[in-house]
């Protein structure tokens, strides 16, 4: 399912921060950020979004040029709850946010590996840059140049 309220390109880190400060969400946290050689900006391709009673994990799908909902779960919210209940709601929201982050890591193909395993692997990537990062920056630049 597509997330139509986001632009059809990866977001900059500054745009992710602006979403976090907006009234539309209770919290926005990047789950994946990318850098590329020669670029000053970092691009965000996965976000955990918390709204009233729902946590979503969204990722930018390069193949479809859209943000897709990878994870979506609701949690119980009650504005009149006692403090203990409120703490439970916060804990539930944090649990759902953690689950969304894990779902996004799996969706994006991130692997948890020890440093030595990465260092010794046959993967030859430039420091701070990956094929996905290059593709995300190319998409970002193409949409930005079309807007000008």
C-alpha positions, -999 to 999 in steps of 0.1 A, spaced: 0 0 0 14 34 -10 18 64 14 5 92 -8 11 120 17 48 118 11 66 131 -20 76 106 -48 112 107 -38 134 100 -8 133 127 19 162 147 31 171 144 68 160 180 73 126 171 58 123 141 82 130 165 111 104 189 98 78 161 97 87 152 133 81 188 144 48 190 125 14 185 140 7 156 117 27 131 137 35 125 173 69 112 163 89 106 131 122 87 132 144 78 103 150 40 101 175 43 73 196 72 61 221 73 32 251 93 21 268 95 -12 302 108 -23 301 145 -32 268 151 -15 263 173 16 228 160 22 217 127 38 186 110 23 161 91 44 145 60 27 127 45 57 107 61 85 89 51 116 57 73 119 36 75 151 2 91 149 -27 90 173 -31 54 180 -11 40 151 25 32 143 36 28 107 69 19 91 72 33 56 100 27 31 108 44 -2 105 18 -30 128 27 -59 111 3 -83 77 19 -79 89 55 -71 67 57 -40 66 53 -3 51 20 7 37 10 41 58 -19 53 43 -21 88 11 -7 104 -2 -15 138 -26 4 161 -23 7 198 -48 16 225 -49 53 234 -71 68 261 -67 104 270 -86 99 303 -64 70 315 -47 71 348 -9 76 349 -2 38 350 -24 33 320 -7 62 302 27 46 309 13 14 294 2 32 262 37 48 259 53 14 263 30 -1 238 37 26 213 75 22 218 71 -16 213 52 -10 180 78 15 169 106 -10 176 86 -36 156 82 -11 127 119 -5 127 127 -42 126 102 -47 97 118 -19 78 153 -33 83 141 -66 70 123 -50 41 154 -30 32 177 -60 34 198 -47 63 218 -74 80 231 -74 115 267 -85 112 298 -81 132 324 -55 120 349 -83 112 324 -102 91 317 -70 70 354 -62 68 363 -97 56 334 -100 32 338 -99 -6 314 -69 -8 333 -41 -23 315 -8 -15 329 26 -12 330 39 24 297 57 32 281 48 -1 261 19 -15 244 11 -48 211 19 -31 224 52 -19 235 61 -54 201 51 -68 183 71 -41 204 103 -48 198 99 -86 160 97 -80 161 127 -56 181 148 -81 158 138 -110 127 148 -91 143 180 -78 155 190 -114 120 183 -128 105 207 -101 128 236 -112 
